[in-house]
Amino acid sequence: MDVSNAVDLDMGLAYSNNPLLTHLNVANGENSEWLSNFGAINTPQLTCITVDNVNFSNATWTVSGGNIDLQHYFSNNCPPPSAIQEHTTNKELLKVIDLLGRETKGTKNAVLLYIYDDGIVEKKVVIE
């Protein structure tokens, strides 16, 4: 989300409860003058928030004040957002089970749960 061109905002901004938010740029040259109320809590994918004045932001928008989450930090130069985020892990398939919890090799036209060693469970349906 980029609101850096919004110069006429005189209220607050709230980007809370958004699990898909990965980028936030509120640096419009006037953060300390126009943005008194700010909130970006419960945004687990967001880490860096681009602002005009890091010191002002750190002092004004805090975790204890309920403005930001623990993983958030302010910067004048956050890394650019990536259109594609690739997560590569060497996960190992532990087992495949059916909906009744029975281990199986896999069958056509059935819902199967693939359980990996990193805790990920994928639901797959092969229809033929």
PyRosetta script that sets phi, psi and omega in degrees:
from pyrosetta import init, pose_from_sequence

init()
pose = pose_from_sequence("MDVSNAVDLDMGLAYSNNPLLTHLNVANGENSEWLSNFGAINTPQLTCITVDNVNFSNATWTVSGGNIDLQHYFSNNCPPPSAIQEHTTNKELLKVIDLLGRETKGTKNAVLLYIYDDGIVEKKVVIE")
pose.set_psi(1, 126.8)
pose.set_omega(1, -179.2)
pose.set_phi(2, -123.9)
pose.set_psi(2, 110.9)
pose.set_omega(2, 175.9)
pose.set_phi(3, -115.4)
pose.set_psi(3, 25.9)
pose.set_omega(3, -176.8)
pose.set_phi(4, -67.9)
pose.set_psi(4, -18.4)
pose.set_omega(4, 178.0)
pose.set_phi(5, -93.1)
pose.set_psi(5, -0.1)
pose.set_omega(5, -179.8)
pose.set_phi(6, -86.7)
pose.set_psi(6, 97.6)
pose.set_omega(6, -176.8)
pose.set_phi(7, -98.3)
pose.set_psi(7, -11.1)
pose.set_omega(7, -176.2)
pose.set_phi(8, -100.6)
pose.set_psi(8, 11.1)
pose.set_omega(8, 179.0)
pose.set_phi(9, -76.4)
pose.set_psi(9, 127.1)
pose.set_omega(9, 178.2)
pose.set_phi(10, -123.5)
pose.set_psi(10, 6.0)
pose.set_omega(10, 177.6)
pose.set_phi(11, -106.8)
pose.set_psi(11, -144.1)
pose.set_omega(11, -179.3)
pose.set_phi(12, -113.5)
pose.set_psi(12, 170.3)
pose.set_omega(12, 176.0)
pose.set_phi(13, -122.9)
pose.set_psi(13, 135.5)
pose.set_omega(13, 177.6)
pose.set_phi(14, -130.8)
pose.set_psi(14, 121.4)
pose.set_omega(14, 178.6)
pose.set_phi(15, -121.9)
pose.set_psi(15, 39.5)
pose.set_omega(15, -174.0)
pose.set_phi(16, -85.6)
pose.set_psi(16, 159.8)
pose.set_omega(16, 176.6)
pose.set_phi(17, 56.2)
pose.set_psi(17, 42.9)
pose.set_omega(17, 179.2)
pose.set_phi(18, -123.7)
pose.set_psi(18, 96.0)
pose.set_omega(18, -177.2)
pose.set_phi(19, -70.9)
pose.set_psi(19, -10.2)
pose.set_omega(19, -178.2)
pose.set_phi(20, -98.8)
pose.set_psi(20, -10.1)
pose.set_omega(20, -178.1)
pose.set_phi(21, -69.2)
pose.set_psi(21, 120.5)
pose.set_omega(21, -178.8)
pose.set_phi(22, -117.5)
pose.set_psi(22, -14.9)
pose.set_omega(22, -175.6)
pose.set_phi(23, -143.9)
pose.set_psi(23, 135.3)
pose.set_omega(23, 178.0)
pose.set_phi(24, -142.0)
pose.set_psi(24, 121.1)
pose.set_omega(24, 179.5)
pose.set_phi(25, -122.0)
pose.set_psi(25, 109.1)
pose.set_omega(25, 177.3)
pose.set_phi(26, -113.2)
pose.set_psi(26, 16.0)
pose.set_omega(26, -178.6)
pose.set_phi(27, -80.5)
pose.set_psi(27, 100.2)
pose.set_omega(27, 179.1)
pose.set_phi(28, -119.1)
pose.set_psi(28, 9.2)
pose.set_omega(28, -179.9)
pose.set_phi(29, 92.1)
pose.set_psi(29, -7.3)
pose.set_omega(29, -175.7)
pose.set_phi(30, -139.9)
pose.set_psi(30, 29.2)
pose.set_omega(30, -176.6)
pose.set_phi(31, -53.2)
pose.set_psi(31, -46.5)
pose.set_omega(31, -174.8)
pose.set_phi(32, -71.1)
pose.set_psi(32, -15.4)
pose.set_omega(32, -179.0)
pose.set_phi(33, -96.7)
pose.set_psi(33, -34.7)
pose.set_omega(33, -172.3)
pose.set_phi(34, -112.1)
pose.set_psi(34, -17.0)
pose.set_omega(34, -172.6)
pose.set_phi(35, -111.2)
pose.set_psi(35, 84.4)
pose.set_omega(35, -178.7)
pose.set_phi(36, -86.2)
pose.set_psi(36, -35.0)
pose.set_omega(36, 179.6)
pose.set_phi(37, -109.7)
pose.set_psi(37, 121.2)
pose.set_omega(37, -177.0)
pose.set_phi(38, -140.3)
pose.set_psi(38, 138.3)
pose.set_omega(38, 177.3)
pose.set_phi(39, -148.9)
pose.set_psi(39, 133.1)
pose.set_omega(39, 176.6)
pose.set_phi(40, -144.2)
pose.set_psi(40, 48.5)
pose.set_omega(40, -178.6)
pose.set_phi(41, -89.0)
pose.set_psi(41, 158.6)
pose.set_omega(41, -178.3)
pose.set_phi(42, 57.7)
pose.set_psi(42, 44.4)
pose.set_omega(42, 175.4)
pose.set_phi(43, -123.8)
pose.set_psi(43, 78.4)
pose.set_omega(43, -169.9)
pose.set_phi(44, -66.0)
pose.set_psi(44, -22.9)
pose.set_omega(44, -179.7)
pose.set_phi(45, -85.7)
pose.set_psi(45, -13.1)
pose.set_omega(45, -177.9)
pose.set_phi(46, -87.8)
pose.set_psi(46, 132.2)
pose.set_omega(46, 175.2)
pose.set_phi(47, -121.2)
pose.set_psi(47, -61.2)
pose.set_omega(47, -175.4)
pose.set_phi(48, -95.4)
pose.set_psi(48, 133.0)
pose.set_omega(48, 176.9)
pose.set_phi(49, -117.3)
pose.set_psi(49, 120.3)
pose.set_omega(49, -179.1)
pose.set_phi(50, -79.5)
pose.set_psi(50, 125.3)
pose.set_omega(50, -178.6)
pose.set_phi(51, -134.8)
pose.set_psi(51, 169.1)
pose.set_omega(51, 176.9)
pose.set_phi(52, -77.7)
pose.set_psi(52, -45.2)
pose.set_omega(52, -172.2)
pose.set_phi(53, -127.6)
pose.set_psi(53, 104.6)
pose.set_omega(53, -177.1)
pose.set_phi(54, -63.2)
pose.set_psi(54, -43.0)
pose.set_omega(54, -179.0)
pose.set_phi(55, -62.6)
pose.set_psi(55, -44.5)
pose.set_omega(55, 176.9)
pose.set_phi(56, -60.5)
pose.set_psi(56, -45.9)
pose.set_omega(56, -178.2)
pose.set_phi(57, -63.4)
pose.set_psi(57, -43.7)
pose.set_omega(57, 178.7)
pose.set_phi(58, -62.5)
pose.set_psi(58, -35.4)
pose.set_omega(58, -178.2)
pose.set_phi(59, -81.0)
pose.set_psi(59, -29.0)
pose.set_omega(59, -172.5)
pose.set_phi(60, -97.5)
pose.set_psi(60, -43.1)
pose.set_omega(60, -175.7)
pose.set_phi(61, -108.0)
pose.set_psi(61, 106.5)
pose.set_omega(61, -170.7)
pose.set_phi(62, -126.8)
pose.set_psi(62, 164.6)
pose.set_omega(62, 174.4)
pose.set_phi(63, -65.8)
pose.set_psi(63, -46.8)
pose.set_omega(63, -177.9)
pose.set_phi(64, -66.0)
pose.set_psi(64, -25.6)
pose.set_omega(64, 177.1)
pose.set_phi(65, -84.1)
pose.set_psi(65, -3.7)
pose.set_omega(65, 178.7)
pose.set_phi(66, 79.5)
pose.set_psi(66, 19.7)
pose.set_omega(66, -178.7)
pose.set_phi(67, -91.2)
pose.set_psi(67, -33.9)
pose.set_omega(67, -174.3)
pose.set_phi(68, -138.4)
pose.set_psi(68, 166.3)
pose.set_omega(68, 175.7)
pose.set_phi(69, -90.9)
pose.set_psi(69, 167.1)
pose.set_omega(69, -178.8)
pose.set_phi(70, -59.5)
pose.set_psi(70, -34.6)
pose.set_omega(70, -175.9)
pose.set_phi(71, -81.0)
pose.set_psi(71, -7.2)
pose.set_omega(71, -178.0)
pose.set_phi(72, -78.9)
pose.set_psi(72, 144.6)
pose.set_omega(72, 169.9)
pose.set_phi(73, -143.8)
pose.set_psi(73, 157.7)
pose.set_omega(73, -178.2)
pose.set_phi(74, -103.9)
pose.set_psi(74, 144.4)
pose.set_omega(74, 179.4)
pose.set_phi(75, -153.2)
pose.set_psi(75, 156.7)
pose.set_omega(75, 172.4)
pose.set_phi(76, -85.9)
pose.set_psi(76, -10.6)
pose.set_omega(76, -173.0)
pose.set_phi(77, -145.6)
pose.set_psi(77, 69.4)
pose.set_omega(77, 177.2)
pose.set_phi(78, -71.2)
pose.set_psi(78, 150.6)
pose.set_omega(78, 175.8)
pose.set_phi(79, -61.3)
pose.set_psi(79, 146.1)
pose.set_omega(79, -179.1)
pose.set_phi(80, -65.0)
pose.set_psi(80, 149.0)
pose.set_omega(80, 178.0)
pose.set_phi(81, -68.6)
pose.set_psi(81, 147.6)
pose.set_omega(81, 178.7)
pose.set_phi(82, -103.0)
pose.set_psi(82, 134.2)
pose.set_omega(82, 178.3)
pose.set_phi(83, -68.7)
pose.set_psi(83, -31.4)
pose.set_omega(83, -179.7)
pose.set_phi(84, -125.9)
pose.set_psi(84, 122.9)
pose.set_omega(84, 176.9)
pose.set_phi(85, -109.2)
pose.set_psi(85, 115.8)
pose.set_omega(85, -177.4)
pose.set_phi(86, -101.8)
pose.set_psi(86, 126.7)
pose.set_omega(86, 177.1)
pose.set_phi(87, -110.8)
pose.set_psi(87, 112.6)
pose.set_omega(87, 179.3)
pose.set_phi(88, -112.9)
pose.set_psi(88, 127.0)
pose.set_omega(88, 175.6)
pose.set_phi(89, -136.9)
pose.set_psi(89, 154.6)
pose.set_omega(89, 176.0)
pose.set_phi(90, -95.8)
pose.set_psi(90, 69.8)
pose.set_omega(90, -178.8)
pose.set_phi(91, -83.4)
pose.set_psi(91, 149.6)
pose.set_omega(91, -177.9)
pose.set_phi(92, -115.0)
pose.set_psi(92, 132.6)
pose.set_omega(92, 177.9)
pose.set_phi(93, -71.9)
pose.set_psi(93, 121.8)
pose.set_omega(93, 179.2)
pose.set_phi(94, -85.8)
pose.set_psi(94, -48.7)
pose.set_omega(94, 179.4)
pose.set_phi(95, -165.2)
pose.set_psi(95, 164.2)
pose.set_omega(95, 175.9)
pose.set_phi(96, -119.2)
pose.set_psi(96, 127.9)
pose.set_omega(96, -179.4)
pose.set_phi(97, -127.1)
pose.set_psi(97, 157.0)
pose.set_omega(97, 174.8)
pose.set_phi(98, -90.0)
pose.set_psi(98, -176.9)
pose.set_omega(98, -177.4)
pose.set_phi(99, -66.2)
pose.set_psi(99, -17.6)
pose.set_omega(99, 177.6)
pose.set_phi(100, -91.8)
pose.set_psi(100, 1.8)
pose.set_omega(100, 178.1)
pose.set_phi(101, 87.2)
pose.set_psi(101, 7.2)
pose.set_omega(101, -180.0)
pose.set_phi(102, -84.8)
pose.set_psi(102, 133.8)
pose.set_omega(102, 176.6)
pose.set_phi(103, -68.3)
pose.set_psi(103, 137.7)
pose.set_omega(103, -176.1)
pose.set_phi(104, -144.2)
pose.set_psi(104, 161.8)
pose.set_omega(104, 175.7)
pose.set_phi(105, -87.0)
pose.set_psi(105, -14.1)
pose.set_omega(105, -179.0)
pose.set_phi(106, 110.7)
pose.set_psi(106, 137.5)
pose.set_omega(106, 177.8)
pose.set_phi(107, -136.3)
pose.set_psi(107, 160.3)
pose.set_omega(107, 177.7)
pose.set_phi(108, -76.9)
pose.set_psi(108, 151.4)
pose.set_omega(108, 177.3)
pose.set_phi(109, 59.1)
pose.set_psi(109, 39.6)
pose.set_omega(109, 178.6)
pose.set_phi(110, -137.7)
pose.set_psi(110, 150.2)
pose.set_omega(110, 174.3)
pose.set_phi(111, -85.4)
pose.set_psi(111, 124.1)
pose.set_omega(111, -179.0)
pose.set_phi(112, -124.1)
pose.set_psi(112, 146.3)
pose.set_omega(112, 177.0)
pose.set_phi(113, -111.0)
pose.set_psi(113, 120.4)
pose.set_omega(113, 177.9)
pose.set_phi(114, -96.8)
pose.set_psi(114, 119.9)
pose.set_omega(114, -176.5)
pose.set_phi(115, -107.6)
pose.set_psi(115, 124.2)
pose.set_omega(115, -177.0)
pose.set_phi(116, -108.0)
pose.set_psi(116, 162.3)
pose.set_omega(116, -176.3)
pose.set_phi(117, -69.8)
pose.set_psi(117, -16.1)
pose.set_omega(117, 179.2)
pose.set_phi(118, -92.3)
pose.set_psi(118, 8.5)
pose.set_omega(118, 177.1)
pose.set_phi(119, 94.3)
pose.set_psi(119, -6.4)
pose.set_omega(119, -179.6)
pose.set_phi(120, -76.9)
pose.set_psi(120, 137.0)
pose.set_omega(120, 175.0)
pose.set_phi(121, -122.2)
pose.set_psi(121, 122.7)
pose.set_omega(121, 178.3)
pose.set_phi(122, -108.9)
pose.set_psi(122, 134.2)
pose.set_omega(122, 175.9)
pose.set_phi(123, -98.0)
pose.set_psi(123, 127.8)
pose.set_omega(123, -179.7)
pose.set_phi(124, -129.7)
pose.set_psi(124, 142.7)
pose.set_omega(124, 174.7)
pose.set_phi(125, -129.0)
pose.set_psi(125, 119.6)
pose.set_omega(125, 176.9)
pose.set_phi(126, -105.8)
pose.set_psi(126, 114.8)
pose.set_omega(126, -179.5)
pose.set_phi(127, -111.9)
pose.set_psi(127, 124.8)
pose.set_omega(127, 178.4)
pose.set_phi(128, -133.6)
pose.dump_pdb("model.pdb")
